Amino acid sequence: FNKVASAMITHKDLLEEIASEGRHTFISTGMTTIEDIDRAVAVFDRHNCPYTLFHCVSTYPCREEDCNLLFMNELRSRYNVPVGYSGHEEYILPTIAAVSMGASAIERHITLSKSMYGSDQKASLEPDELMALLESVRDITKIRGHGAKEYSTAEKNISDKLRYFDADSFTWN
């Protein structure tokens, strides 16, 4: 895999070199306009190089009200590629929400302590937060399910107790 950081998404020569390798690439879209993303995507499409776009807001930390997770739908619709989420907020909820909205991949910065020196420490996750995020993502994956209607044995057992008529013998108009 390759990764294009938001700060590098407008560096045409770098994008050409990465795309020429043909390896699946994660492209962060922070600090960009739609036109910037269009130009980057065109490079990868021209090289037939597979990629995933990361919705990203490059502020450290990103305020939750600035996350704009619904933009993931626009990326998915406009480019018809997998869309992930690269989070820079202080908390894990926006990342969990992104997963529940179908993010195909997530990226978070990690740190041993938010009190350490550095420009993005406050937007990074400490080990206990990372573990909580992983548990939540696993739970969300289970909760999202497979998308097909399922009439389980457990649900049928409840139905048998609560329904006073047999739907198969009922005449529908």
C-alpha positions, -999 to +999 in steps of 0.1 A: +000+000+000+009+036-004-005+067+014-008+102+001-010+127+030-033+157+026-004+180+024+009+161-007-023+156-027-015+186-049+021+175-056+016+162-092+050+147-097+047+127-065+012+115-074+025+104-109+053+084-093+031+068-067+003+059-092+029+045-117+037+018-091+001+004-094-001-003-056-034+004-038-031+039-024-049+057+004-054+093-005-063+118+022-084+147+010-079+173+038-069+209+028-084+204-007-111+216-030-132+193-052-110+204-081-078+193-062-094+159-056-105+156-092-069+163-104-054+137-080-080+111-089-074+117-126-037+107-121-046+074-104-073+067-129-049+073-158-025+048-143-052+023-135-039+024-100-065+014-073-071+038-045-093+046-015-102+082-007-100+093+029-124+120+039-103+142+061-104+176+078-069+187+085-072+207+117-055+195+148-077+188+166-107+189+143-138+201+161-166+176+159-190+201+143-164+204+114-162+167+107-188+168+079-190+130+077-218+133+051-192+143+026-181+107+025-213+100+005-203+127-020-169+111-025-184+077-029-210+089-054-186+112-074-157+088-078-173+054-073-144+041-052-140+029-016-141+058+009-125+058+043-121+083+071-089+099+085-098+115+118-080+143+137-105+149+164-099+145+201-125+118+206-134+085+190-171+091+183-167+107+148-146+077+137-172+053+151-199+072+132-178+071+100-175+033+103-213+031+108-217+051+076-197+026+057-161+039+059-140+011+042-108+021+062-099+044+090-068+062+100-060+078+133-029+092+148-017+075+180+005+087+209+017+075+242+004+107+258-015+137+246+007+159+268+038+150+247+054+177+225+041+179+189+016+196+167-009+167+165-006+151+200-040+165+211-056+150+180-041+116+186-054+086+205-037+073+236-035+034+239-067+031+260-086+052+235-073+032+206-085+000+223-119+015+229-121+025+192-111-009+180-138-025+202-164-001+190-155-006+153-158-044+158-192-039+174-204-015+147-193-041+121-215-067+138-244-042+143-244-031+106-250-067+095-252-080+060-280-059+046-304-087+036-338-091+054-335-120+077-363-138+096-344-156+122-355-186+143-353-164+174-375-138+157-400-164+146-403-178+181-413-143+193-437-139+164-454-172+173-460-158+208-472-124+198-492-128+166-528-139+168-532-150+132-513-170+107-501-147+080-500-175+054-538-182+058-548-145+059-564-132+027-548-100+015-568-075-006 
